[in-house]
Amino acid sequence: MSLKIVSGGRLIRSTWDTKKQSNVEKDVTDLNLNYFDEECDIDPGVTFKDIMILIKPNTEVYTYLLTQGPWLKELIEEGFKDPIIDLNDEIQHLELFWLAELNNYEGPDVLSENVGFHGVGKNENWAIEFSSLNTLGHFEVKLNKEYTIYDVRNNKYSSDLPLLKAIKPFTFLQVIKGIFWEMSFGGGIENRNKFIEDLKNK
C-alpha cells in the first residue's frame, strides 16, 4: 500500500489486488485523515498550491497537529490570495528533506530526526519560513529521500564522516507536517510579519 499526492490536490492510494494481480488505484482525497502513517510520494509537477488544496477542507482538524497553534486556516487562506511571483528568482523548486543527528546535549545519546522544508536554487538552498504563502504556490514540491545521520556528540560535527547514509521514504503525515511546521515557524501571519519588521528595524 502506498500513497501519492497528484495535481489538483488529490491523494491516490495504491493497493495490490490479488484477483487482478496488479495494483489498483483509488482516490482517497476525502479520507486522507485515515492514512497518516502510509508511505507517500509526490507526483512530478505537483505544486505547493496543490498541497494546500488537499488539506484545506481539514484545516480545523489539522491545525494543532501541523502548526502547534490555531494558525493553519489563516496560512492556507493567505496561500490562495492573488499570487505574488516575485520571490527570489534563484529558487527552482521547494524540497522536503531529512535532518538526523546523534547527539548528547542532555546527557545520554539521542537520535534526533526532523523533516525540513526549503527552497532549492541553482547554487544554494533558501530559507522560506518567513515567506508569504501566496509567493510559493506556483513552485513544484519534491521529496529528497536521502537520509544521513551525523554524529554531533560532545559538540563535534563532521559532514565528511556520517554515521549512516541511506534512503528513507516519507509518510503522508511527515510530508504535510514538514511543510506547515516550517511555514508556521514564527506562529501566525501577524507574528511572522512583526518578526520581519523587527529584523528590518535592527
Secondary structure, DSSP 8 states (H G I E B T S, - for coil): -EEEEETTTEEEEEEEETTTTEEEEEE-GGGGGGGTTSEEEE-TT-BHHHHHHHHGGGHHHHHHHHHSSTTHHHHHHHHTSS----S-TTEEEEEEEEEEEEE-TTSS-EEEEEEEEEEEESSSEE--TTS-GGGTTTSBEEE--EEEEEE-GGG---SSS-SEEEE--EEHHHHHHHHHHHHTTT-SHHHHHHHHHHHHH-
